[in-house]
């Protein structure tokens, strides 16, 4: 099971993402943002409203949603 990311780790990544976006590197910003686990409630809403393909193809970190809903939550 993946190790849980601390709040400090999440904030450090998001601060770096903000800095690279401000420097004009939108691609790196997008990559960094997707490293931070999507909160389970947002993952659930995205699954219902946007679809499973958005989450899978988007490369979102779904580790917290999997921990809360189970490893097969995307297909059920």
C-alpha positions as YAML, in Angstrom:
chain: A
units: angstrom
residues:
- id: 1
  name: UNK
  ca: [0.00, 0.00, 0.00]
- id: 2
  name: UNK
  ca: [1.39, 3.45, -0.90]
- id: 3
  name: UNK
  ca: [2.60, 5.66, 1.88]
- id: 4
  name: UNK
  ca: [0.30, 8.55, 2.76]
- id: 5
  name: UNK
  ca: [1.56, 11.96, 1.77]
- id: 6
  name: UNK
  ca: [1.78, 14.45, 4.62]
- id: 7
  name: UNK
  ca: [0.21, 17.87, 4.46]
- id: 8
  name: UNK
  ca: [3.68, 19.43, 4.41]
- id: 9
  name: UNK
  ca: [4.66, 17.24, 1.44]
- id: 10
  name: UNK
  ca: [1.49, 18.22, -0.42]
- id: 11
  name: UNK
  ca: [2.04, 21.90, 0.27]
- id: 12
  name: UNK
  ca: [5.68, 21.72, -0.85]
- id: 13
  name: UNK
  ca: [4.66, 20.18, -4.18]
- id: 14
  name: UNK
  ca: [1.86, 22.69, -4.69]
- id: 15
  name: UNK
  ca: [4.16, 25.63, -3.88]
- id: 16
  name: UNK
  ca: [6.66, 24.34, -6.42]
- id: 17
  name: UNK
  ca: [3.82, 23.92, -8.92]
- id: 18
  name: UNK
  ca: [2.75, 27.53, -8.37]
- id: 19
  name: UNK
  ca: [6.32, 28.73, -8.89]
- id: 20
  name: UNK
  ca: [6.81, 26.86, -12.16]
- id: 21
  name: UNK
  ca: [3.45, 28.07, -13.42]
- id: 22
  name: UNK
  ca: [4.39, 31.64, -12.59]
- id: 23
  name: UNK
  ca: [7.61, 31.03, -14.56]
- id: 24
  name: UNK
  ca: [5.46, 30.01, -17.53]
- id: 25
  name: UNK
  ca: [5.91, 26.23, -17.43]
- id: 26
  name: UNK
  ca: [2.30, 25.04, -17.56]
- id: 27
  name: UNK
  ca: [3.26, 21.48, -18.49]
- id: 28
  name: UNK
  ca: [5.43, 21.02, -15.39]
- id: 29
  name: UNK
  ca: [2.75, 22.70, -13.27]
- id: 30
  name: UNK
  ca: [0.20, 20.17, -14.48]
- id: 31
  name: UNK
  ca: [2.57, 17.27, -13.82]
- id: 32
  name: UNK
  ca: [3.30, 18.45, -10.28]
- id: 33
  name: UNK
  ca: [-0.34, 19.06, -9.38]
- id: 34
  name: UNK
  ca: [-1.20, 15.51, -10.37]
- id: 35
  name: UNK
  ca: [1.40, 14.16, -7.93]
- id: 36
  name: UNK
  ca: [-0.69, 15.33, -4.99]
- id: 37
  name: UNK
  ca: [-3.43, 12.84, -4.11]
- id: 38
  name: UNK
  ca: [-6.85, 13.97, -5.24]
- id: 39
  name: UNK
  ca: [-9.06, 14.17, -2.13]
- id: 40
  name: UNK
  ca: [-11.51, 11.25, -2.10]
- id: 41
  name: UNK
  ca: [-14.61, 13.45, -2.25]
- id: 42
  name: UNK
  ca: [-13.26, 15.23, -5.36]
- id: 43
  name: UNK
  ca: [-12.27, 11.94, -6.97]
- id: 44
  name: UNK
  ca: [-15.77, 10.60, -6.39]
- id: 45
  name: UNK
  ca: [-17.43, 13.68, -7.87]
- id: 46
  name: UNK
  ca: [-15.05, 13.64, -10.85]
- id: 47
  name: UNK
  ca: [-15.85, 9.97, -11.46]
- id: 48
  name: UNK
  ca: [-19.60, 10.66, -11.37]
- id: 49
  name: UNK
  ca: [-19.65, 13.95, -13.30]
- id: 50
  name: UNK
  ca: [-16.68, 13.73, -15.69]
- id: 51
  name: UNK
  ca: [-16.05, 10.01, -15.93]
- id: 52
  name: UNK
  ca: [-13.51, 7.31, -15.18]
- id: 53
  name: UNK
  ca: [-11.49, 8.03, -18.34]
- id: 54
  name: UNK
  ca: [-10.75, 11.57, -17.11]
- id: 55
  name: UNK
  ca: [-9.20, 10.20, -13.93]
- id: 56
  name: UNK
  ca: [-7.28, 7.37, -15.54]
- id: 57
  name: UNK
  ca: [-6.00, 9.17, -18.64]
- id: 58
  name: UNK
  ca: [-5.30, 12.33, -16.66]
- id: 59
  name: UNK
  ca: [-2.76, 10.60, -14.49]
- id: 60
  name: UNK
  ca: [-4.29, 11.81, -11.23]
- id: 61
  name: UNK
  ca: [-2.94, 10.44, -7.96]
- id: 62
  name: UNK
  ca: [-5.89, 8.46, -6.64]
- id: 63
  name: UNK
  ca: [-4.14, 6.86, -3.66]
- id: 64
  name: UNK
  ca: [-6.35, 8.52, -1.03]
- id: 65
  name: UNK
  ca: [-9.55, 7.61, -2.89]
- id: 66
  name: UNK
  ca: [-8.35, 4.01, -3.22]
- id: 67
  name: UNK
  ca: [-7.56, 3.92, 0.51]
- id: 68
  name: UNK
  ca: [-11.04, 5.21, 1.35]
- id: 69
  name: UNK
  ca: [-13.18, 3.46, -1.28]
- id: 70
  name: UNK
  ca: [-11.12, 0.35, -2.09]
- id: 71
  name: UNK
  ca: [-8.80, -0.52, -4.95]
- id: 72
  name: UNK
  ca: [-11.66, -1.31, -7.35]
- id: 73
  name: UNK
  ca: [-13.71, 1.84, -6.75]
- id: 74
  name: UNK
  ca: [-13.15, 3.19, -10.26]
- id: 75
  name: UNK
  ca: [-14.70, 0.20, -11.99]
- id: 76
  name: UNK
  ca: [-17.62, -0.25, -9.62]
...
